[in-house]
Amino acid sequence: MNIRFDKLGVVIAAISAYAAFAAPFATFRANRIVPGQARSILDALPATTGTLLLAIIVAAALIALFKTPLVLRLAASVMALAALALLIGVAGTFLTPAGNTFARVSPASGFWILIFAFTLLLADVLTRLNLSPLARVGVLVVAALAIGLLLISGSWDNLSILKEYFNRADSFWVEGSKHVTLALGSLLAAMVVGLPLGILCHRVESLRAGVLNVLNIIQTIPSIALFGLLIAPLGWVATHVPGAAALGIRGIGTAPAFVALFLYSLLPVVANTVVGLAGVPRAANDAARGMGMTDRQRLFGIEFPLAFPVILTGIRIVLVQNIGLATIAALIGGGGFGVFVFQGVGQTAMDLVLLGAVPTVALAFAAAIILDAVIEMTATRRRVETA
């Protein structure tokens, strides 16, 4: 019998073995800020449940290790991830003393490594299956629904990150709305300015290098430094321009964060607009001219539709980038999920850090998958139309 190893599976099996048998699965703390006590899988769960989880992990790792059918690898990754998601909640209940509202139970490094390992296996399987764009979005929706059901069911209520959420539920959604508003608002502003500027740079070649160089320089400025640089001029505007303060323009707060994200967003939008328009086949333009189309008609009827997938790629880059950068806006009073991240750092409360970090990562991940699907569907449709 010819036994063949899967190269990625070897890595997955190795890190799974380390996480399951050498790394802590959960951390117990008497309160939210004291050092925690690491607990292995067998210590963090009832004996039978812990043994069952180890068996699932070992089985999934062995399936990943060898060349096995994709359906089996898919089932193994989903089963392992589902077991981890369910049983970390069981660990929270098992380790928390009855009636103790101060104790905190958090997923430890072993849990996160296992999640990474089997998510990597799942991603590899989905890539090999070559799913359609809509199918990939469907997988995202199913995963979101599964997580939502776990949250609604209360399975994770004894985990410390959920306790932090319950203590800050109102502010969580307020800051979440600020985070999304900053990310989307700055993107929309960049599109309003960047798309016409990109078209202009495409048409006027002498302007292109200068504009792109300036935007490149802005992109190299560290985000915290740019936020700081904007405080003085925006503060001056708020003081000396009538009505500016009433519109929310101040040196500290949302305004400098919005402007900084807007400036960071311009380069991908402008550059991808230029590249997309430059990539329009000459034959398409010649045919449009032959039909008597004006420059405006060619731009909106031929060039822009053909360049749209490339432009949309720039928009995807900006959205994912802004979701991440909006976290730093909390340092200057801009709000967002970064409020919890920096509060947690200041209080050495890592679960509070996770309360801000996890939704930020989830938003960026979801945005990337959805926009990737839209880009692929748009590009496919354009290829069909031009074939």
Helices and strands as residue ranges (DSSP letters): H 7-21, E 26-29, E 37-39, H 41-44, H 47-65, H 70-95, E 104-107, H 109-129, H 133-153, H 160-167, H 169-203, H 205-220, H 223-240, G 245-247, H 254-278, H 282-290, H 295-298, I 299-303, H 304-325, G 326-332, H 338-347, H 350-386
